[in-house]
Amino acid sequence: MTASTPQAEYETAKRNTLLVLLVPLAIVALQALILYAMGRHPICACGFVKLWEGDAFGPGNSQHLADWYTPSHVIHGFIFYFFAWAIFRKASMPWRFAVAVLIEAGWEVAENTPYVIEYYRNNTVSLGYVGDSIINSVMDVVWMALGFLVAWRAPVLVTVVLALAMEALAAYVIRDNLTLNILMFAYPFESIKAWQTAIGQ
């Protein structure tokens, strides 16, 4: 049997890493194709793409590159990193990252099904929600990926402080955030919905 050399081991590790890094890209490409097959618009129906959409309740929300729900997706990345670290301790970081991308992309597809869109419209503050554009949905995964990488490299305290700050800012500005979104999706409270929809009145 021929013993492997350090150079051969390095080349094998490099090939494996490149392969694993291609997996998230393939997942996102598949996500975009599925959304297109579902009839989602590639970009906003308005015909242009904005870096930031600040009106959380307007027709441009969930149609552009970033909006007030972007922080929620960054926090998804924080949370996915924690669970990947806790559950897949023996897995390499690229594989943990790929699993996080798969979960986020899966949710993005589910979120844009007619049932979930209608559920959001009937039970949350997102009364005018019509689903995401494909570019917005893909960017949601990118923002999650950014959050995952931040959680990987940053101290735990920094990650926690960032999450709390983003949740507080979103709650203050639009009366919605990841915590409220999950709560209202799982068990809608009319009192919370009334408080949220009263914004600007």
C-alpha positions in Angstrom: 0.0 0.0 0.0 1.4 3.4 -1.0 1.4 5.9 1.9 -0.2 9.2 1.1 2.0 12.3 1.1 1.2 15.6 2.8 0.8 17.1 -0.7 -1.7 14.4 -1.7 -3.6 14.9 1.5 -3.7 18.6 0.9 -5.0 18.2 -2.6 -7.7 15.8 -1.4 -8.7 18.2 1.4 -8.9 21.1 -1.1 -11.0 19.1 -3.5 -13.4 18.1 -0.8 -13.7 21.6 0.5 -14.4 23.0 -3.0 -17.0 20.3 -3.4 -18.7 21.1 -0.1 -18.6 24.9 -0.9 -20.4 24.2 -4.2 -23.3 22.5 -2.4 -24.7 25.7 -1.0 -24.5 27.3 -4.4 -26.4 24.4 -5.9 -29.0 24.6 -3.2 -29.6 28.3 -3.8 -29.8 27.7 -7.6 -32.4 25.0 -7.0 -34.3 27.2 -4.7 -34.5 29.9 -7.4 -35.6 27.4 -10.0 -38.3 26.1 -7.8 -39.6 29.6 -7.0 -39.6 30.4 -10.7 -41.6 27.3 -11.4 -44.0 28.4 -8.7 -44.6 31.6 -10.6 -42.6 34.0 -8.5 -41.3 37.2 -10.2 -37.6 37.2 -10.6 -37.5 40.8 -9.4 -40.0 43.3 -8.1 -43.0 43.7 -10.4 -42.1 47.5 -10.3 -39.3 46.6 -12.8 -36.3 47.7 -10.8 -34.2 46.5 -7.9 -33.4 48.6 -4.8 -30.6 47.9 -2.3 -33.0 48.8 0.6 -36.8 48.9 0.9 -37.7 50.9 4.0 -41.5 50.6 3.8 -42.2 47.4 5.7 -45.9 47.5 4.8 -45.7 48.8 1.2 -45.8 46.8 -2.0 -42.0 46.8 -2.3 -41.5 44.9 0.9 -40.0 41.4 0.3 -39.2 42.4 -3.3 -35.8 43.9 -3.1 -32.3 43.1 -1.8 -32.9 44.1 1.8 -35.7 45.4 4.0 -36.8 45.5 7.7 -37.0 41.7 7.7 -33.4 41.3 6.7 -32.2 41.3 10.4 -34.5 38.3 11.0 -32.6 36.3 8.4 -29.3 37.3 9.8 -30.5 36.0 13.2 -31.5 32.8 11.5 -27.9 32.4 10.7 -26.9 32.9 14.3 -29.4 30.3 15.4 -28.5 27.8 12.7 -24.8 28.1 13.6 -25.6 27.4 17.3 -27.7 24.3 16.4 -25.2 23.1 13.8 -22.4 23.4 16.5 -24.5 21.6 19.1 -25.9 18.8 16.9 -23.2 18.2 14.2 -20.1 18.5 16.3 -18.2 15.9 14.2 -19.2 17.5 10.9 -16.8 20.0 9.1 -17.8 23.6 9.1 -18.6 23.6 5.3 -21.1 20.8 5.8 -22.7 22.6 8.8 -22.9 25.7 6.6 -24.5 23.6 3.8 -27.1 22.3 6.2 -28.0 25.8 7.3 -28.4 26.9 3.7 -30.6 23.9 2.9 -32.9 24.7 5.9 -33.2 28.4 5.0 -33.7 27.7 1.3 -36.4 25.1 2.2 -38.2 27.7 4.4 -38.0 30.3 1.6 -39.8 27.9 -0.8 -42.4 27.0 1.8 -42.9 30.6 2.7 -43.9 31.4 -0.9 -46.5 28.7 -1.2 -50.1 30.0 -1.5 -51.1 28.4 1.9 -48.3 30.2 3.9 -48.8 33.5 2.0 -52.6 33.4 2.9 -51.8 32.4 6.5 -49.5 35.3 6.9 -52.1 37.7 5.5 -54.8 36.4 7.8 -52.9 36.0 11.0 -50.0 38.4 11.1 -49.3 42.1 10.5 -48.3 41.2 6.9 -51.8 42.0 5.6 -50.6 42.9 2.1 -48.0 40.1 1.8 -48.0 38.6 -1.6 -44.8 36.5 -1.4 -41.2 37.3 -2.2 -39.5 38.0 -5.5 -36.9 35.5 -6.4 -34.0 37.9 -5.9 -35.4 38.8 -2.4 -35.8 35.2 -1.5 -32.2 34.4 -2.6 -30.9 37.4 -0.7 -32.7 36.2 2.4 -30.5 33.1 2.2 -27.4 35.2 1.6 -28.2 37.3 4.7 -28.7 34.1 6.7 -25.3 32.9 5.4 -23.8 36.2 6.6 -25.2 35.7 10.0 -23.9 32.1 10.2 -20.4 33.3 9.3 -20.6 36.1 11.8 -21.6 33.7 14.6 -18.8 31.4 13.5 -16.1 34.0 13.8 -17.4 36.5 16.5 -17.5 36.0 20.2 -20.7 34.6 21.6 -21.4 37.8 23.5 -21.1 39.9 20.4 -23.5 37.6 18.5 -26.1 37.8 21.3 -25.8 41.6 21.6 -26.2 42.0 17.8 -29.3 39.7 17.8 -30.9 41.6 20.7 -30.1 45.0 19.1 -31.6 44.0 15.7 -34.7 42.6 17.4 -35.1 45.8 19.4 -34.6 48.1 16.5 -37.1 46.2 14.2 -39.7 46.1 17.0 -39.3 49.8 17.6 -39.5 50.8 13.9 -42.0 48.4 12.4 -43.4 46.7 15.5 -42.3 43.3 14.1 -39.2 41.1 14.4 -38.2 37.5 14.3 -39.6 36.8 17.8 -43.0 38.4 17.1 -43.1 36.8 13.6 -42.6 33.3 15.0 -45.1 34.0 17.8 -47.8 35.3 15.5 -47.3 32.5 13.0 -47.5 29.8 15.6 -50.2 31.3 17.8 -51.7 34.6 16.7 -52.7 37.1 19.4 -55.3 39.6 18.3 -54.0 42.1 20.9 -50.5 42.0 19.4 -51.9 42.2 15.8 -53.9 45.2 16.8 -50.9 46.9 18.3 -48.8 46.1 15.2 -51.4 47.3 12.7 -51.9 50.5 14.6 -48.5 51.8 13.6 -48.7 55.1 11.9 -52.3 55.8 13.0 
